[in-house]
Amino acid sequence: MNDPQVLAQDLTVVLGDATRVLTAPAVVERLSKDFYWYSPVLRPALEAKRGDVVAQPGSVDEVRAVLRYCYRHDVPVTARGAGTGNYGQAIPLCGGVVLDLSRMDGIEEITRDGVAVCEPGVRLGVLEAAAREKGWELRCYPSTIVKATVGGFLGGGSGGIGSVAHGGLRDFGTVRGLEVVTMEDDPQVHLREGEAVHEILHAWGTNGIITKIWLALAPKVEWAQTAVAFDSFAAAFDFSEQIAGDAAWTKRLVTAFEWPIPRYFSPVKRICPEGKHLIFFMIAAEQIEELRTAAEKATGTVTYSGTYSGLKTIPLLSDYTWNHTTLWAIKHDDAYTYLQCGFDPARVREQLQVLRGRFGDEILFHMEFMKNGQGKVIPGAIPLVRFTTEERLKEMIHCCRENGVFVANPHVNNVEDGGRYREDHEQLRAKRRYDPKGLLNPGKMPSFEPEGAEVAGSR
């Protein structure tokens, strides 16, 4: 059991600044939580979990100092970005220190060849704006771009807007390099480049603290936004698949929604006709009229078309895509939750039919197109699920997998079962090297067993 008062006193000495050691219960509670409540399974399991103290380092040296102290006193440390994750990645299971990296928010440079060099606390929206000023833009980003940090995205994110063109965060060398600090008696700073970044990516801060990032960008495009409505989901899916898979279209977003999902998008209700299945596009501005013509030829109706002028654009259609779709549905009815799926392009219609026949309107289809690591555009999905019991949810997941639909389960709170664990055990080996006591975000990588002394047990 950690004594919060002693921790706070000692960390004030370590950082030399009491204002960056936070102990107010409401603040510690807020900075211990993310959007875990999207999951009705994780909600009761994690709602009582919190850290004891929040520390806010402002430099690599201060990160090392905090980790050195915590290692020597067997204090767990959980790194935090902006808390926009959905799986409890940044929720401490064992108390200890929440390491809030938001003060490390510098952009060192954006290189001539399109690489952003920055600290982990930089907001993705800030980096996107800075990159576009230099003629570049993010390759992919989550729907939480305004709040999410670069470090948090690398630690717990996967893909998002832009993935239809550039793949996910771990594809095509998007993350060029990482600086990571180890959790040991004398914390070391390691540079991981190329394939070695996969030791750290999407490991939820369990095997090192990211303190610097080299992130590859894409050339800036002038974008436009369009919404297209169809009478049937089959027609909407066909058209979205056609545009997503055709390299002639320059696109950043292709999202198809089955009705009644668009009903839940209250702020843009005027572009969501009753009973219609909808597609949201972000497409090159120069192709917008061509897309309109193609949509009408496919029996679609354009309900909105407008320019994109950055993240302050109103309406910003990406605010209703990826996992923001789930948020809008939960606001309407908190019985909704979601799954994260990948369909087989050759069997997707058959797979959708099986799920509809088995579960009816318990599952609503929300399709996100993305490029996989082999360069093929595939239909991903974040379907809405009407939750009744955990057993029924497991039945859905089993049915998906039995029919060849990949599921990254968002209702578990560990790296291995979440669907993004590396089968080559790179992350596990890195944890053994960089965090031998298992003090970094303990409990989130169950395949790891700490060496020597026991760490604090979960409370």
N, C-alpha and C positions, 0 to 999 in steps of 0.2 A: 504494500500500500504506500503510495507516494503522499508526502505531506505537502499540500499546496503552498503553505506559508513558507516552509523551508526552501522549496523549489523556487518560489518567486524571489526570495531574498538572495539565494545563490546565483540565480540567472541575472538578477540586477547587477551583481558584481561582475559576472561574466561579460555582459553587454555594456556595462557602465552607463546604463540609461534605464531608469525605472519606467519611463513612459512606453518602452517597448517590451515590457513584461506585463501581460494583462491577466488580471485575476477576477474581475467582476463576473459573477456567476452568469448573468445574461449574455455577456460578451463571449465568455468561454463556451457557453452552450451554442451560441450562434456560429462561432468559428470551429466548432467540432462537428458540424452537420453539413450535409449536402442534400441533394434531391432524392435521397433514398426512399422517400415516401411515395414515389411513383409506384413502388412495389408493395402490394399488400402483404407480401411475405416478409420483406425486409423491415417494414414499418414497425411491427411489434418487437422484432429481434434487436433493432438498433436504437429505438427511441430513447432508451435510458443511458446509452453510451456517450461519454464525453471525456475530454481531456481534463487535466488538473490546472494547467497553466498554458498560456499562449506566449510564445517568444517570437519576436519579429526582427530577425537579423537583417542587416543592410549591406553585407558584403560576404565574400567567400571566407575571409578570415573569421568573421563572426559566426558563420555557419560551422566552421571547424571548431571554434571555441565552445559552442553549445553542444555539439556532438561529443567533443572530448569530455566535457563535464558529465553528460548523460551516460556515456559509456562507462566511466569510472564509478558511477553511482547506480548503474543498472536501471536507468530511467527510460522507458519507451518513448520514441519520437515518431510522430506522424506528420509528414509533410502535407501542406495545404496550398492550393492555388487560390481559386475564387469560390470553390465549393459548388460548381455547376454540374458535377458528375451525378450519376443516377443510381449507383450501386453501392453507396456507402464506402467508396474507395478511401476517402479522407476522414472517415469516422474512427476515432481511436477506440479499440476494443479493450485496451488495458490501461486507460488513463494516461498519465505522463504528460509530455510536452507536445502541444500542437505547434509545429514549426511553420509559421505564416510567412511565406516568401513574397508577399505583395510589395514590400518596400524595395525589393531587388527588381526594378522595373526599367532598367536602362536599355536603350537600343544603341549598341556600339557603332554599327555601320550597316549600310546596305551596299554590298559590293557591286562593282560594274557588271559582273556576270550573274547577278541576281541571287545572292545569298544574304539573308538577314542574320546578323550576329547580335544576339541579345541575351538579356537575363531572363530567368523563368517567370518573374512577376509581371512582365509586359502583357497588357491586355491584347488579345488577338485583334480587336477592332482598331486599336491604336497602331498596331503593326501593319494592318491592312492599309490604313490611311497613309502612313509613312512610306510604305512600299509603292503605292500608287503615285505618290508625288515624284518618285524616282523612275516611274515607267514599269513598275512590277506590281504583282498582287499575290496573295496567298494561293497556293495550289488547292488546298482544301481547308475547310473550317467548319466547326459545329454551328448549329442554329443559335447557340449561346454566345456567339462571337463578341458581342458588346461587353459582356462581363468576364468571359473565360480568359484564363491566362495561357501563355504559350507552354509553360512548364506543366500546368495541370492537364492540358490537351495531350502532351507527350506522355505524361504519366498514366493517364486513364482514358484517353480518347482514342478514336479509331479513324473516322473519316467525316464526311459531311458534304456541304455545298462545295462543288468543284471535283468531287470524287468521280463523277461521270466522265470527266476529261483526264484527270491526273491520278486516279486511283486513291487508295487510302493513305494514311499517314506513314505507314511502314513500307510503302511501295516506291519504286523508281528513284531511290536515293533522296527522297524529300527531306529526311533528316540527315544532314551531312556529317554532323559531329555533335558530341555532348561532352561537357565538363561535368564530372560527377565526384562528389565527396563521399568518402567511405566512413563507416561507423566503427571505429576502433580506438585504441588508446591514444594514438597519434593520427587523427584523420588525415588521409591523403587525398590529393586532387588528381584524378585520372582523366585523360582525354581519350574518348572512344570515338573512332572515326569509321566510316564505311560500314561494313557488315557488323562491326563490333557494337554499333549503337543498339542493336537488337537485344543485347544483354539487359538494357535499361528500359527501352520503350515498353509502355503498357504493363509495367510491373508494379504500379500503384505506389511507387516510392518505397518498396520493400527492400530494395537492394542498393540504395545509394541516393544521395540528394543531388538533383540536377541544379547546377548553378550557372551554366552558360550553354547556349544553343546556337548551332549553325543550321539554318533552315532554308532550303532551296525554295525559290519563288518561281512564278510563271510570268511571262510578259503580260503587261496590262492590256485588257480588252475593254472597249466601250460596250457596256451591256444594256439590254432592255429586258423588261419583264412582261410576261403574257399569261393569262388564264384562259383555258379552253374547256368548254363544257360538252359532254356527250350524253346521249340518252341511255347508254348501257355502259357498264364497267368494262365489258369485253372490248367495246370500240375504243374506250379511253385507254385501256391497256395496250391495245394494238398500236394506236397512234404514238403513245409515249415510247413504246419499244422501238418503233420505226425511227423516230427522231434520235433517241439515245444511241442506237446502234449504227447510225450513218455518220461516218467521219466527215461528210461534207458540211455538217452543221457544227458551228462553234457554240458550245453550250457549257453552262456552269451548273445547271440544275434542271432535272426532269423528274417531277414527282406526280404520281397519279393517286387520286383519292376515290375510294368507293363512297357513294352516298350511304349513310347520312353524315359521314365525317365532315364534309364542308359546312354542314349546319352549325358546327361548333365554333366556326371562325367568326365570332360576333363582329369584330371591327371591320371585316371586309364582306359582310353579309350581302351587300349589293352586287358583288361579283360572283356570288355562289347561288345560282338559281335553284329553287326548290326541286328536289328529286333528281338533280343532275350529278353525274360523276365528273370529276374535275381533274385537270392537269395544270400544274404551275411550272412555267419555264423561266429560266434565265438564259437568254440567247443573245448572240452578238447583235448589236443594234442595227447593223447593216443588213441583217437577215430577217428582221421582224415582219416585213410585209410578205416576204416569201413564205414565212411560217404561217401567217394568216391564210394565205392562199391554199397551202397544203392542208391546214386544219379544216377549212371549209370543204375542200374536196373530199375529205375523210368523214364528212357529215358532222363536224364539230362546229361549235359556235364560240367565237372569241368574246369573252365577257369583260376582259380588261387587257389593255396594252399601254405600256408607258415606259419612259426612260428610267434608267437606274443612275442615281447620282450619289451613290455611297450609302452608308448604313443609316442615314437619316431620311432616306427616301420613304415617302408615304404614298400608298402602302408598301411595305417591304415584304414581298411574298415569301422570302426565305424564313420569316418569323413564324410561318405556319407549316414548315417542313421538318424533316428529320424528327428529333424527339420533341420539338415544340408542338408537333401534332398531338402527341400524347398529352401534353400539358393542357392544351385547349379542350381536349375531350374530358380530362379529369375535372376541369373547372365547371364543365356542364354536368358531369355525373361522376362522382368519385368511386363508382363501381368499376370504372375502366382502369385497365393497366395495359401492358404491351409485351410483345416478344420482339426479338431481333433475328431475322431470318435471311438466308440466302437461297434462292431458288435455282434450279437447273434450267438454263435457257432452253434446252431441248425438250424439257418436260413441264415447264412452268404452268401451262394451262391445265394439264392433267393434275398437277399438284394442287393448284388452286381449287379445282373441282372436288378433289378428295376432301380437302379441308372444309369446304362449304357444305358438302354432303354430310360430313361427320358432325360438324359443330354449328351449322346454320349461322344465325346472326350473333352468336357468341364471339365470332371473330369477324373483324372488318378489315378489308385489305387497304393498306397504305404502302405503295411501292416506291422505292428509291433506286434509281439506276446508278451503277457505279462500275468503274473499270477495275478488274481484278489484277493480281500481280503478273499475270501472263498477257495483259493488254486487251483482254476481251471484256466488253461491256455486258454486265449481267444484271438480272433483276433482283435486287435486294428488297427487303421489306421490314417495316416496323409496324406490323399489324396491331390494331387495337383489339383487346381481349376483354370481354365482360367477365370479371372475376366472381366466382362463386365459392370455390374451395381450392386449397392447394393441391389436392388430389386431381381435381379437374384440370388445373393448370399443367400438372405433370403429364396428364393424359394427352393434352394438346401438344406438348413438347415431344412426347414419345411418338405421336402420330406423325408429326413433321419429320422427325429423324427416320422413322420407319419408311417414309415415302421419299427419302432422298433430299429433304429440305434441311439445310444446315441451320442450327439454332445456337446463337450465343446467348446463354441464359442470363437475363438481367435480374433474376430473382435469387441469386447466390452472392455471397460476400467474400469470395476469394478468387485469386488470379486463375487458378487451375480450372475451375468449373465454369468460368465466365465465357469460355469459348475463344479466348485470344492467347492462351498459354502456348508457348513454343514447345513442340514435341521433342526438340533437340536438347531441352533442359538448359538452354543458355542462361535464362533468368535465374534458375535455381543455382547453377554453378557460380554465377556472379554474386548471389546472396551469400553463399558460403565463403567467398573471398572477401567481400566488402562489408558484411554484417555478421560476423561469426557468432555473436551472442543472440542474434535474432531480435534486436531492439528496434529495428525500423518497421513501423506499422505491423507489429506482431499480430498473428492470427490470420493474416490475409494471404499467406502462402503456406498452406498446411503441409505440403510435401517437404518443407524445410524443418530440420530439427537442429536447435542451437547447440553449439559446443559448450561444454563445461558448465558454468554457473547457470542456474535457472533465472529467467526473467520474470517480471511481475505477471501473475496470472490474470485472466480476464475477470472483470467484476460484474 
